[in-house]
Amino acid sequence: MQYVHLGRSGVKVSRLCLGTMNFGPETSEADSFAIMDRALELGINFFDTADVYGWKLGEGWTEQIVGRWLKQGGRREKVVLATKVFGRMGEWPNQSRLSALHIRRACDDSLRRLGTDYIDLYQMHHIDRASPWEEVWQAMEQLVREGKILYVGSSNFAGWHLAQAQELAKSRHFLGLVSEQSLYNLVERTIELEVIPACKAYGIGLIPWSPLARGLLAGALTPMSVGRRADEDVKKDIEKHRQKLEAYETFCRNLGEQPADVALAWLLHQPVVTAPIIGPRTMDQLNGSMRVLKLTLSGDQLKRLDEMFPGPGGPAPEAYAW
């Protein structure tokens, strides 16, 4: 396993992050335990979850599964544990978003479900325009002082939001954000305009989610009766991108590599990317992902992928203006 610093922080995380969103709804608790055990065996030390995962209002189903796994012993000290706050956890008005009230309560609830006394990386799942940064940072600083969280991250932020957050954190003599979790893959490259330049400027590590574009980049032209590729909306996306996907899968066959591995390898070649999130539903999917760590793409191969899946043209404003 390869390890890198999480943004400008001193903590090191594996080059692949284990996403747990499938644990509970798609993957049984027993299979989830086995996948997490295997991830540790493979050297993956970066685990990502969220209070809303499991999609049962207020239950934190996935966090509970991760918590019961951690309680078996010998695991917590090996894992850099990340979870998130923002989503609705109840019907009352202060049971969502990023008020200081909800941040504090949500953190305590996540700690209880996870069965731990601290969270390594506490991530804001979305921007909350109704909560001023002074309030957000005051709440996060208090959690750091109390030892309940160690680092703060964001998810789904725009470049402007990252700049706002970091400038105010700096004025408060607070570390601020060390990571941003964004939608990023060969198909969806919008963040190259503003988010990636902001991450680079502020020393924020990028954690791409949906690295396989909901299965489009995992050999989507092979029909599937189960999994995301069997969903009707994904089938529509396959038809929308069929010409690109045909060229991509031919490219991967000529390379002698699986499409999913090439997609992950491409991400690992991109600037400021710390660790793409892999979300295996099965042990085979987890084991198969390890191939990417040995896959190096040449300059010509990266150029060919850019031709198949052109991004916005680089950072703003050069991408759209002289």
Backbone torsions as a table, in degrees:
resi	resn	phi	psi	omega
1	MET	NA	143.9	175.6
2	GLN	-100.8	146.2	-179.8
3	TYR	-128.6	143.9	178.3
4	VAL	-137.1	161.6	175.1
5	HIS	-69.8	143.2	175.3
6	LEU	-81.3	100.0	-174.3
7	GLY	58.7	-137.9	-178.9
8	ARG	-90.6	7.4	179.7
9	SER	-75.4	169.5	178.5
10	GLY	-87.6	-9.0	-175.9
11	VAL	-80.9	142.1	180.0
12	LYS	-107.0	137.5	179.5
13	VAL	-129.3	157.0	178.5
14	SER	-66.8	155.0	-177.1
15	ARG	-71.5	-10.4	171.8
16	LEU	-122.9	138.2	179.6
17	CYS	-108.8	130.8	-179.9
18	LEU	-81.8	111.8	174.7
19	GLY	-86.5	140.1	-172.7
20	THR	-113.9	12.2	-173.1
21	MET	-59.3	-27.9	179.8
22	ASN	-79.0	-14.3	-175.0
23	PHE	-70.3	117.0	-176.5
24	GLY	111.3	-74.5	-178.0
25	PRO	-66.0	-38.7	-175.5
26	GLU	-112.2	-27.9	-174.8
27	THR	-123.9	129.6	-177.7
28	SER	-64.0	162.6	179.6
29	GLU	-62.1	-41.9	179.9
30	ALA	-61.9	-45.0	178.8
31	ASP	-68.0	-34.9	176.8
32	SER	-62.5	-43.7	176.8
33	PHE	-58.4	-45.1	-177.8
34	ALA	-64.2	-39.7	179.1
35	ILE	-64.8	-42.9	179.2
36	MET	-67.1	-38.1	175.3
37	ASP	-60.0	-46.9	-178.7
38	ARG	-65.1	-38.7	178.4
39	ALA	-58.5	-44.4	177.5
40	LEU	-62.7	-41.3	178.1
41	GLU	-59.0	-36.0	-178.8
42	LEU	-80.7	-6.4	178.6
43	GLY	95.0	4.9	176.5
44	ILE	-73.1	118.6	-177.6
45	ASN	-114.7	2.9	-174.3
46	PHE	-112.3	110.9	-177.6
47	PHE	-116.9	132.1	-178.1
48	ASP	-119.6	133.9	175.8
49	THR	-143.7	-169.2	177.9
50	ALA	-159.2	152.9	-178.1
51	ASP	-64.1	-29.1	-177.7
52	VAL	-84.6	-12.0	-177.4
53	TYR	-62.7	142.1	-171.4
54	GLY	107.3	-27.5	170.4
55	TRP	59.3	28.5	168.5
56	LYS	-110.0	114.0	-169.2
57	LEU	-49.3	119.3	173.8
58	GLY	81.3	-4.4	-173.7
59	GLU	-88.4	-29.4	-176.0
60	GLY	58.3	47.2	-172.6
61	TRP	-55.2	-48.0	-177.5
62	THR	-67.2	-41.7	176.3
63	GLU	-58.5	-38.5	178.9
64	GLN	-62.9	-40.9	178.7
65	ILE	-63.1	-47.0	178.4
66	VAL	-61.0	-40.2	179.3
67	GLY	-62.7	-42.9	178.8
68	ARG	-67.0	-32.2	176.0
69	TRP	-67.8	-43.3	-179.8
70	LEU	-62.6	-33.4	-176.4
71	LYS	-68.5	-11.5	179.4
72	GLN	-70.3	-11.9	174.7
73	GLY	94.5	149.3	176.0
74	GLY	72.4	14.4	-174.8
75	ARG	-116.9	-43.6	-170.5
76	ARG	-57.1	-41.0	-176.5
77	GLU	-70.6	-13.5	179.7
78	LYS	-92.0	-16.3	-169.1
79	VAL	-106.0	133.6	165.3
80	VAL	-89.8	105.9	-169.1
81	LEU	-97.5	123.9	-179.6
82	ALA	-120.0	135.5	171.3
83	THR	-139.0	-178.5	-171.0
84	LYS	-136.6	157.5	177.9
85	VAL	-133.2	140.7	172.2
86	PHE	155.1	-47.2	-171.3
87	GLY	-61.1	160.9	-178.4
88	ARG	-70.1	124.5	179.8
89	MET	-115.9	10.1	178.3
90	GLY	-178.4	178.0	-175.5
91	GLU	-88.7	-13.0	-176.2
92	TRP	-80.9	156.2	-170.7
93	PRO	-64.1	-24.4	-177.8
94	ASN	-103.3	25.5	179.8
95	GLN	-108.0	33.4	176.1
96	SER	-163.5	172.7	174.4
97	ARG	71.0	-155.9	-167.8
98	LEU	-124.2	34.6	169.4
99	SER	-66.5	156.1	176.4
100	ALA	-59.1	-36.1	179.8
101	LEU	-61.6	-49.0	-177.9
102	HIS	-70.4	-39.3	179.6
103	ILE	-56.6	-47.0	-178.0
104	ARG	-64.2	-48.4	-178.7
105	ARG	-65.9	-41.8	-178.7
106	ALA	-64.3	-39.4	178.3
107	CYS	-62.5	-46.9	179.3
108	ASP	-60.6	-39.4	179.4
109	ASP	-67.3	-40.3	177.9
110	SER	-65.3	-41.2	177.3
111	LEU	-59.2	-42.0	179.7
112	ARG	-64.9	-46.7	-179.3
113	ARG	-66.0	-38.0	-178.7
114	LEU	-79.5	-12.0	178.0
115	GLY	65.4	36.1	-179.5
116	THR	-135.0	161.8	-179.9
117	ASP	-99.7	1.5	175.0
118	TYR	-155.4	153.0	176.1
119	ILE	-112.6	129.4	-177.4
120	ASP	-69.0	-46.2	-177.5
121	LEU	-131.9	111.8	-179.2
122	TYR	-103.9	114.1	-170.3
123	GLN	-109.0	134.3	171.8
124	MET	-78.0	118.0	-169.7
125	HIS	-71.3	-19.3	-179.2
126	HIS	-163.2	160.2	174.8
127	ILE	-71.2	144.5	175.3
128	ASP	-121.6	99.5	-176.2
129	ARG	-69.5	-15.1	-179.4
130	ALA	-86.6	-11.7	-179.2
131	SER	-109.4	116.5	-178.4
132	PRO	-66.2	151.2	-178.3
133	TRP	-61.5	-30.8	177.6
134	GLU	-58.8	-40.4	179.9
135	GLU	-70.6	-44.2	-178.8
136	VAL	-61.3	-49.2	-177.1
137	TRP	-68.3	-35.1	176.7
138	GLN	-60.6	-41.6	179.1
139	ALA	-66.6	-43.6	-179.3
140	MET	-67.2	-40.4	178.4
141	GLU	-60.6	-40.1	179.1
142	GLN	-63.8	-41.0	178.5
143	LEU	-64.6	-36.8	176.8
144	VAL	-66.2	-44.7	179.2
145	ARG	-59.7	-37.7	-179.5
146	GLU	-78.8	-4.9	179.8
147	GLY	76.6	15.3	-178.6
148	LYS	-83.7	-27.7	174.2
149	ILE	-134.9	154.6	179.5
150	LEU	-107.0	-44.4	-178.1
151	TYR	-130.5	156.9	178.3
152	VAL	-117.7	137.6	176.3
153	GLY	-130.7	173.0	177.7
154	SER	-128.4	169.7	177.2
155	SER	-150.5	134.8	177.9
156	ASN	65.8	28.9	176.7
157	PHE	-87.5	149.0	170.2
158	ALA	-83.1	166.1	178.7
159	GLY	-58.1	-39.1	179.0
160	TRP	-62.8	-39.2	178.9
161	HIS	-64.5	-40.1	178.0
162	LEU	-62.5	-42.2	180.0
163	ALA	-65.3	-44.7	177.0
164	GLN	-56.8	-49.4	-176.7
165	ALA	-60.7	-45.6	-174.8
166	GLN	-72.6	-37.1	-179.5
167	GLU	-65.9	-41.1	178.8
168	LEU	-71.4	-38.5	177.3
169	ALA	-59.2	-41.6	179.7
170	LYS	-62.2	-40.4	179.9
171	SER	-66.9	-21.7	179.0
172	ARG	-96.1	3.7	-177.8
173	HIS	58.9	42.5	179.9
174	PHE	-118.6	145.2	-177.3
175	LEU	-59.8	-36.2	-179.7
176	GLY	76.3	-145.7	-175.1
177	LEU	-80.6	138.2	172.2
178	VAL	-112.1	-10.2	-178.5
179	SER	-152.9	155.2	173.3
180	GLU	-134.1	129.6	179.8
181	GLN	-104.7	114.6	-172.8
182	SER	-129.1	155.2	169.3
183	LEU	-68.8	119.4	-177.3
184	TYR	-157.5	125.1	175.6
185	ASN	-164.5	179.6	-178.4
186	LEU	-59.6	-32.5	-178.4
187	VAL	-79.6	-40.7	-175.9
188	GLU	-113.5	103.7	-173.2
189	ARG	-122.8	20.3	-176.4
190	THR	-56.5	-35.0	-174.5
191	ILE	-66.2	-10.9	176.8
192	GLU	-66.2	-20.4	-179.7
193	LEU	-68.5	-53.3	-170.8
194	GLU	-127.0	-39.7	-172.8
195	VAL	-69.0	-48.3	-178.7
196	ILE	-63.4	-43.9	174.7
197	PRO	-59.2	-38.3	178.4
198	ALA	-66.8	-42.5	177.8
199	CYS	-59.4	-43.8	-179.0
200	LYS	-64.0	-42.4	-177.2
201	ALA	-68.2	-34.8	-174.7
202	TYR	-102.6	4.2	178.8
203	GLY	69.1	38.6	-179.6
204	ILE	-102.7	124.4	178.9
205	GLY	-74.7	139.6	-178.5
206	LEU	-98.9	128.2	179.1
207	ILE	-116.8	96.7	-177.1
208	PRO	-71.2	131.5	171.1
209	TRP	-106.1	158.7	-173.1
210	SER	54.1	51.3	-177.1
211	PRO	-65.0	-19.2	180.0
212	LEU	-104.9	12.6	177.0
213	ALA	53.1	52.5	179.0
214	ARG	56.4	32.6	176.4
215	GLY	95.8	-8.0	179.3
216	LEU	-59.4	-34.2	-176.4
217	LEU	-97.4	14.5	-178.1
218	ALA	-113.8	32.7	-178.3
219	GLY	84.6	44.5	-172.2
220	ALA	-66.5	-19.2	-177.9
221	LEU	-75.7	-11.3	172.0
222	THR	-85.4	116.6	-175.5
223	PRO	-58.7	142.0	178.0
224	MET	-130.5	142.9	178.1
225	SER	-99.8	-12.0	178.2
226	VAL	-132.6	167.1	179.2
227	GLY	83.6	-179.7	-174.6
228	ARG	-62.4	-34.0	-177.4
229	ARG	-66.2	-14.1	177.9
230	ALA	-86.6	-10.3	179.2
231	ASP	-68.0	145.1	-177.3
232	GLU	-63.0	-39.6	-179.2
233	ASP	-68.0	-32.5	176.5
234	VAL	-70.2	-38.4	176.9
235	LYS	-59.6	-37.9	177.4
236	LYS	-65.3	-39.5	177.3
237	ASP	-65.3	-36.0	177.8
238	ILE	-60.2	-45.3	179.6
239	GLU	-66.3	-38.1	179.5
240	LYS	-61.6	-39.2	-175.7
241	HIS	-106.5	16.1	-171.5
242	ARG	-54.6	-43.9	-177.1
243	GLN	-62.2	-43.6	178.2
244	LYS	-65.8	-41.4	-178.2
245	LEU	-66.8	-35.7	176.9
246	GLU	-63.2	-44.3	178.1
247	ALA	-64.8	-40.2	-178.5
248	TYR	-65.3	-46.5	-178.1
249	GLU	-69.2	-31.7	173.3
250	THR	-65.2	-43.0	177.1
251	PHE	-58.0	-44.8	-178.8
252	CYS	-66.8	-40.5	177.8
253	ARG	-61.8	-43.8	179.1
254	ASN	-64.6	-29.0	178.2
255	LEU	-79.0	-19.0	-177.1
256	GLY	77.2	26.8	-177.2
257	GLU	-127.4	156.8	176.7
258	GLN	-75.0	141.5	180.0
259	PRO	-53.7	-41.9	-179.1
260	ALA	-61.9	-39.1	-179.8
261	ASP	-67.1	-39.4	179.3
262	VAL	-65.2	-40.7	179.5
263	ALA	-62.8	-42.4	178.6
264	LEU	-69.0	-40.7	179.0
265	ALA	-62.0	-39.4	177.6
266	TRP	-58.1	-43.1	179.0
267	LEU	-62.3	-40.7	-178.8
268	LEU	-67.8	-14.4	176.0
269	HIS	-90.3	-4.7	-174.7
270	GLN	-90.1	148.3	-177.5
271	PRO	-63.8	145.4	177.3
272	VAL	64.1	0.7	177.6
273	VAL	-71.1	122.8	177.4
274	THR	-88.4	-57.7	-175.4
275	ALA	-159.3	114.7	172.4
276	PRO	-63.2	147.7	177.8
277	ILE	-88.6	119.3	173.1
278	ILE	-100.0	135.3	-176.9
279	GLY	-121.4	69.0	-175.1
280	PRO	-66.5	136.2	171.4
281	ARG	-88.6	-22.7	-176.3
282	THR	-134.2	165.0	177.7
283	MET	-65.0	-37.5	179.4
284	ASP	-60.9	-39.8	178.5
285	GLN	-64.6	-40.0	177.9
286	LEU	-64.1	-50.4	-178.5
287	ASN	-61.3	-38.0	-179.4
288	GLY	-65.0	-28.5	-177.9
289	SER	-68.5	-19.9	-175.1
290	MET	-68.2	-21.6	-180.0
291	ARG	-59.1	-30.3	-173.7
292	VAL	-62.7	-27.9	-177.5
293	LEU	-68.1	-17.3	178.9
294	LYS	-105.9	4.8	-174.0
295	LEU	-100.1	113.4	177.9
296	THR	-109.8	128.4	179.1
297	LEU	-98.8	135.2	-180.0
298	SER	-76.3	168.2	177.5
299	GLY	-59.1	-41.0	179.1
300	ASP	-66.1	-38.5	179.5
301	GLN	-67.5	-40.9	176.7
302	LEU	-63.9	-38.8	178.1
303	LYS	-63.7	-40.4	179.2
304	ARG	-64.3	-40.0	177.9
305	LEU	-64.9	-37.8	175.9
306	ASP	-62.6	-35.8	178.7
307	GLU	-68.8	-36.4	179.4
308	MET	-74.0	-40.5	-177.7
309	PHE	-126.1	74.4	-176.7
310	PRO	-64.9	135.1	176.6
311	GLY	-83.6	-165.6	-178.0
312	PRO	-72.2	-7.6	177.6
313	GLY	107.0	13.4	-179.8
314	GLY	110.5	-169.8	-178.1
315	PRO	-72.1	158.5	174.4
316	ALA	-76.7	148.2	1.5
317	PRO	-92.1	-1.0	-175.5
318	GLU	-58.4	-28.1	-176.6
319	ALA	-66.5	-24.8	-176.7
320	TYR	-133.9	3.4	178.1
321	ALA	-148.7	161.7	-178.2
322	TRP	-66.1	NA	NA
